[in-house]
Amino acid sequence: MKTQTNEKEEENRSDIYWMAHQHWWTQTLATDNYRWLCEQEGRLPPFLARSPQLCLRRCLTDWIATLGQQLHLGSITRHLAVLMLDLFMERHDVPPTQLLATALSCLVIACKFEECEEHIPRRKTLAEVLNVCLPGVSVEHLLGRDVMLQTEMQVLAGLSWALFLPTAAHFSDYFLTLALHEVSFPSHQGRDKQLHLRRYTSYFLELSLQDHRHLNFPPSLVAAACVSAARMCVRLPPTWPGQLQQLIGYNLQQLLPCVELLIRAYKSDRDANKKRKEQLLEPSQPEVFTLSRGKCTNE
């Protein structure tokens, strides 16, 4: 006979599985699920920015994001992989020679946890993508069965096997759904406004991965700030309507520090893109990330 504790654990696993594979933000229990996510969010350990490899974080997160996009992985999977990497690096001094293997293991673990089985990349697919992203690196060694198994076990043990870690991506679709229902768009521009709001929210969500300072905010606040920043870019007043404040629980003053970080990064990105306009008009080439002598470079 199952104990009450085992039954509770099984129920929690069932809830997690359901939320991971359903558009929970469109369901009738969306509000309850949001509250449950907030409870889980409150259990996340604080980020102290004490990793010796913090200077390499931007390179590693960009590499995870690029690899995840090329493998057609979901936003939640990419964000979960980055959060796993942040938490693991926060607690361990990872040798530079093992950073790529650790980052790859975080992405693979996140895939196994979040993606449907048919979307989990096989070793052959990983090798093909890694050969493009990491020329000159021994992909065979990186994907060696013993190396991957050992590194994955180290990451899992380092995280105490706690894999359900709420990220901003877990909240963003729910917040965006509320934002789209909150306003009536004029018929002649409604579809374009909604599309741009979704795209800008997704853009700011990915932008939030690049700066470790966003880890100082709760993931739900980061997601809300992404929606608010997107409304600013789409010129959809007000920046943070009272209805969203009431439903989500954050006021504009709470969001502003995070929104300002996002907008500064957006302007910097926009200015850099203007300078690279001629290069962007040429046929695009996949970015290649390398780690050399403790420095991050992209070619």
C-alpha positions as CSV (number, residue, x, y, z in Angstrom):
1,M,0.0,0.0,0.0
2,K,1.3,3.4,-0.9
3,T,2.1,5.8,1.9
4,Q,0.5,9.2,2.0
5,T,3.9,10.8,1.2
6,N,4.4,8.6,-1.9
7,E,0.9,9.5,-3.1
8,K,1.6,13.2,-2.7
9,E,4.9,12.9,-4.6
10,E,3.1,11.0,-7.4
11,E,0.4,13.7,-7.5
12,N,3.0,16.4,-7.8
13,R,4.8,14.6,-10.6
14,S,1.6,14.2,-12.4
15,D,0.8,17.9,-12.1
16,I,4.3,18.8,-13.3
17,Y,3.9,16.5,-16.3
18,W,0.5,17.9,-17.2
19,M,1.7,21.5,-17.0
20,A,4.8,20.7,-19.1
21,H,2.8,19.3,-21.9
22,Q,-0.4,21.4,-22.0
23,H,-1.0,25.1,-22.6
24,W,-2.0,25.5,-19.0
25,W,-2.3,29.3,-19.4
26,T,-5.4,28.8,-21.5
27,Q,-7.1,26.4,-19.1
28,T,-9.7,27.2,-16.5
29,L,-7.3,26.5,-13.7
30,A,-4.7,28.9,-15.1
31,T,-4.9,31.2,-12.0
32,D,-4.4,28.3,-9.6
33,N,-1.4,27.0,-11.7
34,Y,0.1,30.5,-11.7
35,R,-0.2,30.6,-7.9
36,W,1.5,27.2,-7.7
37,L,4.3,28.4,-9.9
38,C,4.8,31.4,-7.7
39,E,5.1,29.0,-4.7
40,Q,7.7,27.0,-6.5
41,E,9.5,30.2,-7.5
42,G,9.8,31.2,-3.8
43,R,11.9,28.1,-3.2
44,L,14.6,29.0,-5.7
45,P,18.0,29.6,-4.1
46,P,19.2,33.2,-4.2
47,F,21.7,34.1,-6.9
48,L,24.9,35.5,-5.4
49,A,27.0,35.9,-8.5
50,R,29.9,34.1,-6.9
51,S,30.8,31.7,-9.7
52,P,34.5,31.9,-10.7
53,Q,33.4,31.5,-14.3
54,L,30.9,34.3,-14.3
55,C,32.9,36.2,-16.9
56,L,32.2,33.3,-19.3
57,R,28.5,33.1,-18.6
58,R,27.4,35.3,-21.5
59,C,29.2,33.1,-24.0
60,L,27.8,29.9,-22.5
61,T,24.2,31.2,-22.4
62,D,24.4,32.5,-26.0
63,W,25.8,29.1,-27.0
64,I,22.9,27.2,-25.3
65,A,20.4,29.6,-26.9
66,T,21.9,29.2,-30.3
67,L,22.1,25.4,-30.0
68,G,18.6,25.2,-28.6
69,Q,17.2,27.2,-31.5
70,Q,19.0,25.1,-34.1
71,L,17.6,22.0,-32.5
72,H,14.1,23.6,-32.5
73,L,13.7,23.3,-28.7
74,G,11.1,25.3,-26.8
75,S,11.8,28.5,-25.0
76,I,11.1,26.9,-21.6
77,T,13.7,24.2,-22.4
78,R,16.4,26.8,-23.2
79,H,15.6,28.9,-20.1
80,L,15.6,25.9,-17.9
81,A,19.0,24.8,-19.3
82,V,20.5,28.2,-18.6
83,L,19.1,28.3,-15.0
84,M,20.5,24.8,-14.3
85,L,23.9,26.0,-15.5
86,D,23.7,29.2,-13.4
87,L,22.8,27.2,-10.2
88,F,25.4,24.6,-10.9
89,M,28.2,27.1,-11.6
90,E,27.1,29.0,-8.5
91,R,27.9,26.0,-6.3
92,H,30.9,24.5,-8.1
93,D,34.2,25.7,-9.5
94,V,33.9,24.1,-13.0
95,P,37.3,23.7,-14.8
96,P,37.3,25.7,-18.1
97,T,37.9,22.5,-20.0
98,Q,34.6,21.1,-18.7
99,L,32.4,24.1,-19.2
100,L,31.1,23.1,-22.7
101,A,30.3,19.6,-21.5
102,T,28.5,21.0,-18.5
103,A,26.5,23.4,-20.6
104,L,25.6,20.7,-23.0
105,S,24.6,18.4,-20.2
106,C,22.3,21.1,-18.8
107,L,20.6,21.4,-22.2
108,V,20.2,17.6,-22.6
109,I,18.7,17.3,-19.1
110,A,16.3,20.2,-19.8
111,C,15.3,18.4,-23.0
112,K,14.6,15.2,-21.2
113,F,12.5,17.0,-18.6
114,E,10.5,19.4,-20.8
115,E,10.4,18.1,-24.4
116,C,8.3,15.3,-25.8
117,E,10.3,12.2,-26.5
118,E,10.2,12.7,-30.3
119,H,11.7,16.2,-29.8
120,I,14.7,15.1,-27.7
121,P,17.7,15.3,-30.1
122,R,19.6,12.1,-30.7
123,R,23.4,11.8,-30.5
124,K,23.7,12.0,-34.3
125,T,21.7,15.2,-34.5
126,L,23.7,16.7,-31.7
127,A,26.9,15.8,-33.4
128,E,25.8,17.5,-36.7
129,V,24.8,20.7,-35.0
130,L,27.9,20.8,-32.7
131,N,30.2,20.3,-35.7
132,V,28.8,23.5,-37.1
133,C,28.9,25.5,-33.9
134,L,32.2,24.2,-32.5
135,P,34.7,23.6,-35.4
136,G,38.0,22.4,-34.1
137,V,36.5,20.9,-30.9
138,S,36.5,17.2,-30.4
139,V,32.7,16.6,-30.7
140,E,33.3,12.8,-30.4
141,H,34.8,13.4,-27.0
142,L,32.1,15.8,-25.9
143,L,29.4,13.4,-26.9
144,G,31.2,10.3,-25.6
145,R,28.8,8.1,-23.7
146,D,30.9,8.0,-20.5
147,V,31.6,11.8,-20.6
148,M,28.0,12.7,-21.1
149,L,26.7,10.2,-18.5
150,Q,29.3,11.4,-15.9
151,T,28.7,15.1,-16.5
152,E,24.9,14.7,-16.4
153,M,25.1,12.8,-13.1
154,Q,27.3,15.5,-11.7
155,V,24.8,18.2,-12.7
156,L,21.9,16.3,-11.3
157,A,23.7,15.6,-8.0
158,G,24.7,19.3,-7.9
159,L,21.1,20.3,-8.2
160,S,20.0,17.7,-5.7
161,W,17.8,16.3,-8.5
162,A,15.5,19.3,-8.2
163,L,14.6,19.8,-11.8
164,F,11.4,21.7,-11.7
165,L,12.8,25.2,-11.6
166,P,10.4,28.0,-12.6
167,T,11.9,30.4,-15.2
168,A,10.6,33.5,-16.8
169,A,9.6,31.4,-19.8
170,H,7.2,29.4,-17.6
171,F,5.2,32.6,-16.8
172,S,5.5,34.6,-20.1
173,D,2.7,32.8,-22.1
174,Y,0.2,33.3,-19.2
175,F,1.1,37.0,-18.9
176,L,1.0,37.5,-22.6
177,T,-2.5,35.8,-22.8
178,L,-3.7,38.2,-20.1
179,A,-2.2,41.2,-21.9
180,L,-3.8,40.3,-25.2
181,H,-7.2,39.9,-23.5
182,E,-6.8,43.1,-21.5
183,V,-7.1,45.4,-24.6
184,S,-9.3,45.6,-27.6
185,F,-7.2,46.3,-30.7
186,P,-8.6,48.3,-33.6
187,S,-9.7,45.9,-36.3
188,H,-7.4,47.4,-39.0
189,Q,-4.3,46.9,-36.9
190,G,-5.3,44.3,-34.3
191,R,-3.5,41.3,-35.9
192,D,-0.3,43.2,-36.5
193,K,-0.3,44.6,-32.9
194,Q,-0.8,41.2,-31.4
195,L,1.9,39.7,-33.5
196,H,4.4,42.4,-32.7
197,L,3.5,42.2,-29.0
198,R,4.2,38.4,-29.1
199,R,7.5,38.9,-31.0
200,Y,8.8,41.6,-28.7
201,T,7.9,39.7,-25.6
202,S,9.8,36.6,-27.0
203,Y,12.7,38.9,-27.9
204,F,13.0,40.4,-24.4
205,L,12.6,37.0,-22.9
206,E,15.7,35.8,-24.8
207,L,17.5,39.1,-24.0
208,S,16.9,38.5,-20.3
209,L,19.1,35.4,-20.5
210,Q,22.2,37.3,-21.5
211,D,22.6,39.5,-18.3
212,H,23.0,37.7,-15.0
213,R,21.6,40.7,-13.2
214,H,18.1,39.5,-14.2
215,L,18.7,36.6,-11.8
216,N,18.3,39.1,-9.0
217,F,14.6,39.3,-9.8
218,P,12.0,36.6,-9.4
219,P,11.3,34.9,-12.8
220,S,7.7,36.0,-12.7
221,L,8.8,39.6,-12.4
222,V,11.2,39.2,-15.3
223,A,8.4,37.8,-17.4
224,A,6.1,40.7,-16.5
225,A,8.9,43.1,-17.3
226,C,9.3,41.5,-20.7
227,V,5.6,42.1,-21.5
228,S,5.7,45.6,-20.2
229,A,8.8,46.4,-22.3
230,A,7.1,44.9,-25.3
231,R,4.1,47.1,-24.8
232,M,6.4,50.1,-24.8
233,C,8.0,49.0,-28.1
234,V,4.6,48.4,-29.7
235,R,3.5,51.8,-28.4
236,L,0.5,50.2,-26.6
237,P,-0.4,52.5,-23.6
238,P,-0.4,52.2,-20.7
239,T,2.9,50.6,-20.0
240,W,1.4,48.4,-17.3
241,P,-2.4,48.5,-17.1
242,G,-4.2,48.3,-13.7
243,Q,-5.9,45.1,-14.8
244,L,-2.6,43.3,-15.3
245,Q,-1.3,44.7,-12.0
246,Q,-4.4,43.2,-10.3
247,L,-4.2,39.8,-12.0
248,I,-0.4,39.3,-11.8
249,G,0.4,41.1,-8.5
250,Y,3.2,43.5,-9.6
251,N,2.9,47.2,-9.9
252,L,4.9,49.4,-12.4
253,Q,7.3,50.6,-9.7
254,Q,8.3,47.0,-9.0
255,L,8.9,46.3,-12.7
256,L,10.8,49.4,-13.6
257,P,14.3,48.3,-12.5
258,C,14.0,45.2,-14.7
259,V,12.3,47.0,-17.5
260,E,15.1,49.6,-17.6
261,L,17.7,46.8,-17.9
262,L,15.8,45.3,-20.8
263,I,15.3,48.6,-22.6
264,R,19.0,49.5,-22.2
265,A,20.0,46.1,-23.7
266,Y,17.4,46.6,-26.5
267,K,18.9,50.0,-27.4
268,S,22.4,48.6,-27.3
269,D,21.4,45.7,-29.5
270,R,19.6,48.1,-31.9
271,D,22.6,50.4,-32.3
272,A,24.9,47.4,-32.9
273,N,22.6,46.1,-35.5
274,K,22.6,49.4,-37.4
275,K,26.4,49.2,-37.5
276,R,26.3,45.7,-38.9
277,K,23.6,46.5,-41.4
278,E,25.8,45.8,-44.4
279,Q,26.8,42.5,-42.9
280,L,23.2,41.5,-42.2
281,L,22.4,42.0,-45.8
282,E,24.9,39.3,-46.8
283,P,23.9,35.6,-46.5
284,S,23.8,34.7,-42.9
285,Q,26.3,32.3,-41.4
286,P,25.8,30.4,-38.1
287,E,27.6,31.9,-35.2
288,V,30.5,29.9,-33.8
289,F,31.4,30.2,-30.2
290,T,34.7,29.2,-28.8
291,L,36.4,29.2,-25.4
292,S,40.1,30.0,-25.5
293,R,42.4,30.8,-22.6
294,G,39.5,31.8,-20.3
295,K,38.0,34.2,-22.9
296,C,34.8,33.9,-24.9
297,T,34.8,34.7,-28.6
298,N,32.3,34.4,-31.4
299,E,33.2,34.2,-35.0
